[in-house]
């Protein structure tokens, strides 16, 4: 029988402002806290693919003796799940409203005595002891918008015991170039858009390429600067890059994309580039973790051929 934590989650019965469909996965950094509307928390806990993959990864590593720490516990679904598997859980959350909801959910599920809630910034928090397993799901496409990378830099250096494990362990970021409509009835609007259910994807014109691999056990750079080679498969005017990721939660337990977590995203190139089949393309990529995907820069150019 599937765990019933989702059915027991308590969300305050009050009127809240709903986030739009296209920005609902972007945290609100009011006072640097990165909080989400309650409507999005509800979407997240009801996303069965996201939730079950994360539970499977926790099951892979956790034992009765584990000290488990969740950074950004939200409404508490994964800290509660872990508390039913081990005796000591630290749940860190910076949003004072959401952490109270998480505490209530821990009481409802009978595990409040096993969870120590810490109202703290995950970028700076210190634990009473080192953790055997750290879970942090502050992920956005390519890990750009949310602080997954700087938080895990802090966690692995200061919070994880030697030989401990982190979830996720690795994120592989990929891209492919293509063409998408930005002009409608004389109105042009170039911006990033997530491929939520019903959103038409771009016309892909190249093979996919690995742009970066982020090993979250290691200390990672915050600024990314890369030049990636592509080859055109068809004649096309390239004007966008389609971004997607593979999240390695644990060995053999991978997550790709849903509407609530790391949806495949299309973002404009800095300039259009006309290509023919077989053309070699260099894409200069510049972005910074914990900013905005709209601030990322993607500059395409053809590789010069020397005969």
DRENDO-1510 file (C-alpha; in Angstrom, 1 decimal, always signed):
<recs>
REC; n; res; u; v; w
REC; 1; UNK; +0.0; +0.0; +0.0 .
REC; 2; UNK; +1.5; +3.4; -1.0 .
REC; 3; UNK; +2.5; +5.7; +1.8 .
REC; 4; UNK; -0.4; +8.0; +2.7 .
REC; 5; UNK; +1.6; +11.1; +3.7 .
REC; 6; UNK; +0.2; +13.1; +0.7 .
REC; 7; UNK; -3.3; +12.5; +1.8 .
REC; 8; UNK; -2.5; +13.8; +5.3 .
REC; 9; UNK; -0.8; +17.0; +4.4 .
REC; 10; UNK; -2.4; +20.1; +5.9 .
REC; 11; UNK; -2.5; +23.3; +3.8 .
REC; 12; UNK; -3.9; +26.4; +5.6 .
REC; 13; UNK; -7.4; +27.1; +4.4 .
REC; 14; UNK; -7.0; +30.7; +3.3 .
REC; 15; UNK; -7.1; +32.7; +0.1 .
REC; 16; UNK; -3.7; +33.1; -1.5 .
REC; 17; UNK; -2.4; +34.7; -4.6 .
REC; 18; UNK; -1.9; +32.1; -7.3 .
REC; 19; UNK; +1.2; +32.1; -9.4 .
REC; 20; UNK; +0.8; +32.1; -13.2 .
REC; 21; UNK; +1.3; +28.8; -15.1 .
REC; 22; UNK; +4.6; +30.0; -16.6 .
REC; 23; UNK; +6.3; +31.3; -13.5 .
REC; 24; UNK; +4.9; +28.9; -10.9 .
REC; 25; UNK; +8.2; +27.1; -10.6 .
REC; 26; UNK; +10.2; +30.3; -9.9 .
REC; 27; UNK; +10.7; +31.1; -6.2 .
REC; 28; UNK; +9.9; +34.6; -4.8 .
REC; 29; UNK; +13.1; +35.9; -3.4 .
REC; 30; UNK; +11.5; +38.4; -1.0 .
REC; 31; UNK; +14.1; +39.1; +1.7 .
REC; 32; UNK; +16.2; +36.4; +0.0 .
REC; 33; UNK; +14.0; +33.6; +1.3 .
REC; 34; UNK; +13.0; +32.1; -2.0 .
REC; 35; UNK; +9.5; +31.1; -0.9 .
REC; 36; UNK; +6.7; +29.7; -3.1 .
REC; 37; UNK; +3.0; +30.3; -3.0 .
REC; 38; UNK; +1.0; +27.6; -1.3 .
REC; 39; UNK; -0.6; +26.7; -4.6 .
REC; 40; UNK; +2.7; +25.5; -5.9 .
REC; 41; UNK; +3.5; +23.5; -2.7 .
REC; 42; UNK; +0.2; +21.7; -3.3 .
REC; 43; UNK; +1.2; +21.0; -6.9 .
REC; 44; UNK; +4.6; +19.6; -5.8 .
REC; 45; UNK; +3.3; +17.2; -3.2 .
REC; 46; UNK; +0.6; +15.9; -5.6 .
REC; 47; UNK; +3.2; +15.2; -8.4 .
REC; 48; UNK; +3.4; +11.4; -8.1 .
REC; 49; UNK; +6.5; +11.1; -10.4 .
REC; 50; UNK; +8.5; +13.6; -8.5 .
REC; 51; UNK; +7.5; +12.4; -5.1 .
REC; 52; UNK; +7.9; +8.7; -5.8 .
REC; 53; UNK; +11.3; +9.1; -7.4 .
REC; 54; UNK; +12.6; +11.1; -4.4 .
REC; 55; UNK; +11.2; +8.5; -2.0 .
REC; 56; UNK; +12.9; +5.7; -3.9 .
REC; 57; UNK; +16.2; +7.6; -3.6 .
REC; 58; UNK; +15.7; +8.0; +0.1 .
REC; 59; UNK; +15.0; +4.3; +0.4 .
REC; 60; UNK; +18.2; +3.5; -1.5 .
REC; 61; UNK; +20.4; +5.2; +1.2 .
REC; 62; UNK; +18.5; +5.4; +4.5 .
REC; 63; UNK; +18.8; +3.0; +7.4 .
REC; 64; UNK; +17.5; +3.0; +11.0 .
REC; 65; UNK; +20.7; +4.6; +12.2 .
REC; 66; UNK; +20.9; +7.4; +9.6 .
REC; 67; UNK; +20.9; +11.0; +10.6 .
REC; 68; UNK; +18.9; +12.6; +7.8 .
REC; 69; UNK; +18.8; +16.2; +6.9 .
REC; 70; UNK; +16.5; +18.0; +4.4 .
REC; 71; UNK; +17.5; +21.4; +3.2 .
REC; 72; UNK; +14.4; +23.3; +2.2 .
REC; 73; UNK; +11.8; +20.9; +3.7 .
REC; 74; UNK; +8.7; +22.9; +2.5 .
REC; 75; UNK; +5.5; +21.3; +3.8 .
REC; 76; UNK; +7.5; +18.4; +5.2 .
REC; 77; UNK; +6.6; +15.5; +2.9 .
REC; 78; UNK; +10.1; +14.0; +2.6 .
REC; 79; UNK; +11.3; +14.8; +6.1 .
REC; 80; UNK; +8.2; +13.0; +7.4 .
REC; 81; UNK; +8.9; +10.0; +5.1 .
REC; 82; UNK; +12.5; +9.8; +6.3 .
REC; 83; UNK; +11.3; +10.1; +10.0 .
REC; 84; UNK; +9.4; +6.9; +9.5 .
REC; 85; UNK; +12.6; +5.2; +8.4 .
REC; 86; UNK; +15.2; +6.5; +10.9 .
REC; 87; UNK; +15.2; +8.0; +14.4 .
REC; 88; UNK; +16.7; +11.5; +13.7 .
REC; 89; UNK; +15.8; +14.0; +11.1 .
REC; 90; UNK; +16.8; +17.7; +10.7 .
REC; 91; UNK; +14.4; +19.7; +8.6 .
REC; 92; UNK; +15.6; +23.1; +7.5 .
REC; 93; UNK; +13.3; +25.7; +6.1 .
REC; 94; UNK; +13.6; +29.5; +5.7 .
REC; 95; UNK; +10.0; +30.4; +5.0 .
REC; 96; UNK; +8.4; +30.9; +8.5 .
REC; 97; UNK; +4.9; +30.2; +7.2 .
REC; 98; UNK; +5.7; +27.0; +5.5 .
REC; 99; UNK; +7.8; +25.6; +8.4 .
REC; 100; UNK; +4.8; +25.9; +10.7 .
REC; 101; UNK; +2.8; +23.9; +8.2 .
REC; 102; UNK; +5.6; +21.3; +8.1 .
REC; 103; UNK; +5.5; +21.0; +11.9 .
REC; 104; UNK; +1.7; +20.5; +11.9 .
REC; 105; UNK; +2.2; +17.8; +9.3 .
REC; 106; UNK; +4.8; +16.0; +11.4 .
REC; 107; UNK; +2.3; +16.0; +14.3 .
REC; 108; UNK; -0.5; +14.6; +12.1 .
REC; 109; UNK; +1.8; +11.8; +11.0 .
REC; 110; UNK; +3.1; +11.0; +14.5 .
REC; 111; UNK; +6.8; +11.7; +13.9 .
REC; 112; UNK; +7.2; +15.2; +15.5 .
REC; 113; UNK; +9.5; +13.7; +18.2 .
REC; 114; UNK; +11.9; +12.5; +15.5 .
REC; 115; UNK; +12.2; +15.8; +13.5 .
REC; 116; UNK; +14.1; +18.8; +14.6 .
REC; 117; UNK; +12.9; +21.8; +12.6 .
REC; 118; UNK; +15.4; +24.6; +12.0 .
REC; 119; UNK; +14.1; +27.9; +10.8 .
REC; 120; UNK; +17.3; +28.9; +8.9 .
REC; 121; UNK; +18.8; +29.8; +5.6 .
REC; 122; UNK; +20.1; +26.6; +4.0 .
REC; 123; UNK; +23.1; +28.6; +2.6 .
REC; 124; UNK; +24.3; +29.3; +6.1 .
REC; 125; UNK; +22.7; +26.7; +8.5 .
REC; 126; UNK; +24.8; +24.7; +11.0 .
REC; 127; UNK; +23.6; +21.4; +12.3 .
REC; 128; UNK; +24.1; +20.0; +15.9 .
REC; 129; UNK; +25.8; +17.0; +14.2 .
REC; 130; UNK; +26.9; +15.9; +10.8 .
REC; 131; UNK; +24.3; +14.1; +8.6 .
REC; 132; UNK; +24.7; +10.7; +7.0 .
REC; 133; UNK; +22.2; +11.6; +4.2 .
REC; 134; UNK; +21.4; +15.1; +2.9 .
REC; 135; UNK; +18.4; +15.6; +0.7 .
REC; 136; UNK; +18.0; +19.0; -1.1 .
REC; 137; UNK; +15.5; +19.5; -3.9 .
REC; 138; UNK; +15.9; +23.2; -4.8 .
REC; 139; UNK; +16.1; +22.4; -8.5 .
REC; 140; UNK; +15.1; +24.4; -11.6 .
REC; 141; UNK; +16.0; +23.8; -15.2 .
REC; 142; UNK; +19.8; +23.5; -15.5 .
REC; 143; UNK; +19.9; +24.5; -11.8 .
REC; 144; UNK; +19.8; +28.2; -12.8 .
REC; 145; UNK; +17.0; +29.8; -10.9 .
REC; 146; UNK; +17.1; +28.1; -7.6 .
REC; 147; UNK; +20.1; +27.8; -5.2 .
REC; 148; UNK; +20.8; +24.1; -5.4 .
REC; 149; UNK; +24.4; +24.5; -6.3 .
REC; 150; UNK; +25.5; +27.1; -3.7 .
REC; 151; UNK; +23.4; +25.2; -1.0 .
REC; 152; UNK; +25.1; +21.9; -1.8 .
REC; 153; UNK; +28.5; +23.5; -1.9 .
REC; 154; UNK; +27.8; +24.6; +1.7 .
REC; 155; UNK; +26.2; +21.2; +2.7 .
REC; 156; UNK; +29.0; +19.0; +1.5 .
REC; 157; UNK; +31.7; +21.1; +3.0 .
REC; 158; UNK; +30.0; +21.7; +6.4 .
REC; 159; UNK; +27.0; +19.4; +7.1 .
REC; 160; UNK; +27.8; +16.0; +5.6 .
REC; 161; UNK; +29.8; +13.4; +7.5 .
REC; 162; UNK; +32.7; +11.7; +5.7 .
REC; 163; UNK; +31.4; +8.9; +3.5 .
REC; 164; UNK; +27.8; +10.3; +3.6 .
REC; 165; UNK; +25.5; +10.7; +0.7 .
REC; 166; UNK; +23.5; +13.5; -1.0 .
REC; 167; UNK; +20.3; +13.4; -3.0 .
REC; 168; UNK; +20.5; +14.2; -5.8 .
REC; 169; UNK; +24.1; +13.3; -6.5 .
REC; 170; UNK; +24.5; +14.6; -10.1 .
REC; 171; UNK; +22.6; +16.7; -12.6 .
REC; 172; UNK; +23.4; +16.4; -16.3 .
REC; 173; UNK; +22.3; +19.4; -18.3 .
REC; 174; UNK; +21.7; +19.0; -22.1 .
REC; 175; UNK; +20.6; +21.2; -24.9 .
REC; 176; UNK; +19.5; +21.2; -28.5 .
REC; 177; UNK; +19.1; +24.0; -31.0 .
REC; 178; UNK; +16.0; +24.8; -33.0 .
REC; 179; UNK; +13.4; +27.2; -34.2 .
REC; 180; UNK; +10.3; +28.5; -32.4 .
REC; 181; UNK; +7.7; +31.1; -33.2 .
REC; 182; UNK; +8.4; +34.4; -31.4 .
REC; 183; UNK; +6.5; +36.6; -33.9 .
REC; 184; UNK; +2.7; +36.6; -33.9 .
REC; 185; UNK; +0.6; +39.1; -36.0 .
REC; 186; UNK; +3.5; +41.6; -36.0 .
REC; 187; UNK; +4.1; +41.2; -32.3 .
REC; 188; UNK; +7.5; +39.8; -31.3 .
REC; 189; UNK; +8.2; +38.5; -27.8 .
REC; 190; UNK; +11.4; +36.6; -27.1 .
REC; 191; UNK; +11.5; +35.0; -23.7 .
REC; 192; UNK; +12.0; +31.7; -22.0 .
REC; 193; UNK; +9.0; +29.4; -21.6 .
REC; 194; UNK; +8.6; +26.1; -20.0 .
REC; 195; UNK; +7.2; +23.2; -22.0 .
REC; 196; UNK; +4.3; +22.6; -19.7 .
REC; 197; UNK; +1.6; +20.1; -20.9 .
REC; 198; UNK; +0.0; +21.7; -24.0 .
REC; 199; UNK; +2.9; +24.1; -24.8 .
REC; 200; UNK; +4.3; +23.4; -28.3 .
REC; 201; UNK; +8.0; +22.5; -28.4 .
REC; 202; UNK; +10.4; +24.1; -30.8 .
REC; 203; UNK; +11.4; +22.6; -34.1 .
REC; 204; UNK; +14.7; +20.9; -33.2 .
REC; 205; UNK; +17.4; +21.1; -35.8 .
REC; 206; UNK; +20.5; +19.6; -34.1 .
REC; 207; UNK; +21.4; +16.6; -32.1 .
REC; 208; UNK; +21.4; +17.1; -28.3 .
REC; 209; UNK; +24.7; +17.9; -26.5 .
REC; 210; UNK; +25.7; +17.7; -22.9 .
REC; 211; UNK; +26.3; +21.3; -21.7 .
REC; 212; UNK; +27.4; +20.6; -18.2 .
REC; 213; UNK; +27.6; +17.9; -15.6 .
REC; 214; UNK; +27.2; +19.0; -12.0 .
REC; 215; UNK; +28.5; +16.5; -9.4 .
REC; 216; UNK; +26.8; +17.7; -6.2 .
REC; 217; UNK; +29.3; +15.8; -4.0 .
REC; 218; UNK; +31.9; +18.3; -5.2 .
REC; 219; UNK; +32.4; +22.1; -4.9 .
REC; 220; UNK; +31.0; +23.6; -8.0 .
REC; 221; UNK; +31.5; +26.9; -9.8 .
REC; 222; UNK; +28.6; +29.4; -9.6 .
REC; 223; UNK; +29.4; +31.0; -13.0 .
REC; 224; UNK; +29.3; +28.7; -16.1 .
REC; 225; UNK; +31.2; +29.6; -19.2 .
REC; 226; UNK; +31.3; +27.0; -22.0 .
REC; 227; UNK; +31.6; +26.7; -25.8 .
REC; 228; UNK; +29.7; +23.7; -27.1 .
REC; 229; UNK; +29.9; +22.2; -30.6 .
REC; 230; UNK; +26.7; +21.2; -32.4 .
REC; 231; UNK; +26.0; +20.0; -36.0 .
REC; 232; UNK; +22.9; +21.0; -37.9 .
REC; 233; UNK; +20.7; +18.2; -39.2 .
REC; 234; UNK; +18.5; +20.3; -41.4 .
REC; 235; UNK; +18.2; +23.7; -43.1 .
REC; 236; UNK; +16.8; +26.0; -40.5 .
REC; 237; UNK; +17.0; +29.4; -38.9 .
REC; 238; UNK; +18.2; +28.7; -35.3 .
REC; 239; UNK; +16.7; +31.1; -32.8 .
REC; 240; UNK; +16.4; +29.1; -29.6 .
REC; 241; UNK; +17.9; +26.4; -27.4 .
REC; 242; UNK; +15.8; +23.7; -25.8 .
REC; 243; UNK; +17.1; +23.0; -22.2 .
REC; 244; UNK; +16.6; +19.7; -20.3 .
REC; 245; UNK; +18.3; +17.8; -17.6 .
REC; 246; UNK; +18.8; +14.3; -16.2 .
REC; 247; UNK; +18.8; +14.2; -12.4 .
REC; 248; UNK; +20.6; +11.3; -10.9 .
REC; 249; UNK; +18.9; +11.0; -7.5 .
REC; 250; UNK; +20.7; +7.7; -6.6 .
REC; 251; UNK; +22.4; +4.9; -8.7 .
REC; 252; UNK; +19.7; +3.7; -11.1 .
REC; 253; UNK; +17.1; +6.2; -9.8 .
REC; 254; UNK; +16.8; +9.1; -12.3 .
REC; 255; UNK; +14.4; +12.0; -12.7 .
REC; 256; UNK; +13.8; +13.8; -16.0 .
REC; 257; UNK; +11.0; +16.4; -16.0 .
REC; 258; UNK; +7.5; +17.1; -15.0 .
REC; 259; UNK; +5.3; +20.2; -15.0 .
REC; 260; UNK; +6.2; +20.9; -11.4 .
REC; 261; UNK; +9.9; +20.1; -11.4 .
REC; 262; UNK; +12.5; +21.1; -14.0 .
REC; 263; UNK; +10.2; +21.3; -17.0 .
REC; 264; UNK; +11.9; +21.3; -20.3 .
REC; 265; UNK; +12.5; +24.9; -21.2 .
REC; 266; UNK; +13.0; +26.8; -24.5 .
REC; 267; UNK; +15.0; +30.1; -24.3 .
REC; 268; UNK; +16.0; +32.5; -27.1 .
REC; 269; UNK; +19.5; +32.7; -28.6 .
REC; 270; UNK; +21.3; +36.0; -28.5 .
REC; 271; UNK; +21.0; +36.2; -32.3 .
REC; 272; UNK; +19.5; +34.1; -35.1 .
REC; 273; UNK; +21.7; +31.9; -37.2 .
REC; 274; UNK; +20.8; +30.4; -40.6 .
REC; 275; UNK; +22.2; +26.9; -41.1 .
REC; 276; UNK; +22.3; +24.1; -43.7 .
REC; 277; UNK; +22.6; +20.3; -43.1 .
REC; 278; UNK; +26.0; +19.4; -41.8 .
REC; 279; UNK; +27.0; +22.9; -40.7 .
REC; 280; UNK; +29.2; +22.9; -37.6 .
REC; 281; UNK; +28.0; +25.3; -34.9 .
REC; 282; UNK; +29.7; +26.7; -31.8 .
REC; 283; UNK; +27.4; +27.9; -29.0 .
REC; 284; UNK; +29.0; +30.1; -26.4 .
REC; 285; UNK; +27.1; +29.6; -23.2 .
REC; 286; UNK; +27.1; +31.9; -20.2 .
REC; 287; UNK; +24.9; +31.7; -17.1 .
REC; 288; UNK; +25.1; +31.9; -13.3 .
REC; 289; UNK; +23.5; +29.7; -10.8 .
REC; 290; UNK; +20.8; +31.2; -8.6 .
REC; 291; UNK; +19.9; +34.0; -11.1 .
REC; 292; UNK; +17.3; +33.7; -13.9 .
REC; 293; UNK; +17.3; +31.6; -17.1 .
REC; 294; UNK; +16.3; +34.8; -18.8 .
REC; 295; UNK; +19.7; +36.3; -17.9 .
REC; 296; UNK; +21.6; +33.4; -19.5 .
REC; 297; UNK; +23.4; +34.2; -22.8 .
REC; 298; UNK; +23.5; +31.8; -25.7 .
REC; 299; UNK; +25.6; +33.0; -28.7 .
REC; 300; UNK; +25.6; +30.8; -31.8 .
REC; 301; UNK; +28.3; +31.0; -34.6 .
REC; 302; UNK; +29.4; +28.8; -37.4 .
REC; 303; UNK; +32.7; +27.1; -37.2 .
REC; 304; UNK; +35.0; +28.3; -40.0 .
REC; 305; UNK; +36.0; +25.5; -42.4 .
REC; 306; UNK; +39.6; +25.6; -43.8 .
REC; 307; UNK; +40.1; +23.8; -47.1 .
</recs>
